[in-house]
């Protein structure tokens, strides 16, 4: 991979890693659903002018709008809201580690629904190692405890299930659309679906948001959603889908570093161990660690 794409991969990791920090900051002033709505609606308004012609002239308009609506629920509304709720009682660093579970679940679910997505040995090893890392990061003792604050971790894990099904849905139902059009359409559909709830339940809070909080929300949406999508499709076009996984590997360490620098949160030892094991699992999925083992240890 060329150096310029390494830079783009690192930037994408920074975009997605910092999203957990922005969530934690905004949750101090806003309810989770409103944080999610602002992220979605601002991004949709920024992206809409660039794709409105393609959206208007979609073939099979009703079918594509329905598919974009389902994608919006699975990839935006449900997971964003669950992560925001979860981060009320978990740290940004832990949330980012748990979010890596998306890659492992997607591999498993894809093997059932998508042809030619068999669960090969390398992928199976990566999934097992990665899920082990996620379990350690959660702290296995909390699973059997009665602590209320432990529930946040499970909201985030449920969000990864939604993300995984979104990946499958997009692969099957939206492969006829240009990727950037799909992204913008998904965000518009999410905005339309969420707006009635916001008007009914959060109308007063929405129009009473502090200017600084709104400014942070704009940066959040622009950097972590719009700019992230631009980077995503640039990498996809120039370096291939396989190299996109590298940005996923970067998310947990970036989120943890930012959390220490800006939020002064303490990182637990089991979270660090879980993160390292999870990254090993992601490297197995990516294939680079297998190539490394073959080259240095099995070449004879």
ABEGO torsion letter per residue (X at the ends): XBAAAAAAAAAAAAAAAAAAAAAAAAAAABBAAAAAAAAAAAAAAAAAAAAAAAAAABBGAAAAAAAAAAAAAAAAAAAAAAAAAAAAABBAAAAAAAAAAAAAAAAAAAAAABBGABBBAAAAAAAAAAAAAAAAAAGAAAAABABAAAAAAAAAAAAAAAAAAAAAAAAAAAAABBAAAAAAAAAAAAAAAAAAAAAAAAAAAAAABBAAAAAAAAAAAAAAAAAAAAAAAAAAAAAEAAAAAAAAAAAAAAAAAAAAAAAGBBBBAAAAAAAAAAAAAAAAAAGAAAAAAAAAAAAX
